[in-house]
């Protein structure tokens, strides 16, 4: 710091600079010569480096693998372009390749499904990475982008044990369940993916919430399924049927009136399947252990 005074004009004392307060004072009499001064000579470079590193500009997006361009492309505001060369460059960049267009459509569909199904961010990123692998193996050809995205979402949910059924994903998507099944089988067979076994216990909280039942019903339904799992009679059958049967049995125990049709509609099975699983649960469960 270079103060404008070498010595104090009052007592000819030594001038010092207090960095914390930004003041130039006399060491002898305490006269304040300058105040409110800030020394930026040693912080200028660090300030701009930090601003560039953090990216404080509002137009900047974080880098994410769930974006088609990973968030690295620069968006040019064409209203501010006055150079003809820049106009031609922006127009040329507007014509994307098929791969970039495909990834852009897949990203939008994935974000839409993730928002409607209330999926966490890591599920969306995993599903998009799986879609990239599927695109590189060229199994997308002859199939819709929407169907392959939905198949990737369904497989990712099963791997991470997120309670989303096949029917829910098909309903949120714009394709039929048969088309989604074909896309899912092609995805699993081509990439040699290991299909995890669905655990009906993971689906119970999701169905209980959709039915508007209390927490005691959820605990009792899980206890019923665990008691049935000890018998080993659940394997080889639709897990949604066991969930529906357990919920209906729990409602009978708790004396809660609930219609079989309402349970079947939420779970996604027929009333006949519900009654079959209900009878099997009654015959295989030791009620003393519940």
Secondary structure, DSSP 8 states (H G I E B T S, - for coil): ---S-SB-TTT--BEEEETTTTEEEETTT--EEE-S----TTTHHHHHHHHHHHT--TT-----TTSTTTT-S----GGG---HHHHHHHHHHTS--HHHHHHHHHHHHHHHHHHHTT--HHHHHHHHHHHHHHHHTT-STTS-HHHHHHHHHHHHHHHTT----HHHHHHHSSS-HHHHHHHHHHHHHHHT-------HHHHHHHHHHHHT--HHHHHHHHHHHHHHHHHT--TTS-HHHHHHHHHHHHHHHTT----HHHHHHHHT--HHHHHHHHHHHHHH--GGG-
